[in-house]
């Protein structure tokens, strides 16, 4: 439940909202469609395209921004301006709120917050490795989980930087991998240390489940509703499994309050995802604020992992001495 999985217990995936391929009120507007058609005719072929490429910054072309993307961006703000002037609510476009682009960052606040979560996780991983000897029973499980989580934060950063079909799928799939790995981490800690064969079999089952999940979404249909439901179901299992273990061990292991607090904070912070509102200053939406708020949760959970790993190391040492 470290890093991203710890942050996704209730809502599952980092990109849990509707996908960009879905039509929204803004991109259905005739003014938007007419603006887009005119912009593409003017700028995206022949001399217009050559002019566009000559004036496009190198960092935009290297990150895959096309003439059509620029047209969609310009026409989006034209439509938003009309809505605001007429006193209507700000619409979404292609399943997303309008964001003010910064350099090549499509959603700068969410991208930066994802990067900070990843950086925080990396720093705490280094601290974990410095504090916990490799002989601790949970050491390798925690290290592997941390790297899976770092991979998910990397793709979350990429997805919020540049939303494409590939980056969207990588964000979703890597988030699902972290949630399943979180369940595995919980299984190893609560049952697997005494029953390693069970933990190995359960881990194989989770890998097979992830393979089936990814195959269905890739080869059959990318179903946002199914993806959300699957991740929420696994996330709730993870949530109650950890919480139940903490409640049973709170007297014997005083440091488990950290894990309990992480679970409760995640429940509260998950409400931010339900507060779907247009971005403040066209930068900070509920999803970005949620990502920002989870940064200290990473620190707290890694602190729990260090305490728990050192406890297990000492407990093993005491058993060896008695033998």
Secondary structure as GFF3:
##gff-version 3
##sequence-region A 1 323
A	DSSP	alpha_helix	3	7	.	.	.	ID=ss1
A	DSSP	alpha_helix	25	28	.	.	.	ID=ss2
A	DSSP	alpha_helix	30	43	.	.	.	ID=ss3
A	DSSP	alpha_helix	46	55	.	.	.	ID=ss4
A	DSSP	alpha_helix	58	62	.	.	.	ID=ss5
A	DSSP	alpha_helix	67	85	.	.	.	ID=ss6
A	DSSP	alpha_helix	108	131	.	.	.	ID=ss7
A	DSSP	alpha_helix	139	161	.	.	.	ID=ss8
A	DSSP	alpha_helix	165	187	.	.	.	ID=ss9
A	DSSP	pi_helix	188	192	.	.	.	ID=ss10
A	DSSP	alpha_helix	196	215	.	.	.	ID=ss11
A	DSSP	pi_helix	216	220	.	.	.	ID=ss12
A	DSSP	alpha_helix	224	249	.	.	.	ID=ss13
A	DSSP	three_ten_helix	254	256	.	.	.	ID=ss14
A	DSSP	alpha_helix	257	274	.	.	.	ID=ss15
A	DSSP	alpha_helix	286	293	.	.	.	ID=ss16
A	DSSP	alpha_helix	295	322	.	.	.	ID=ss17
###
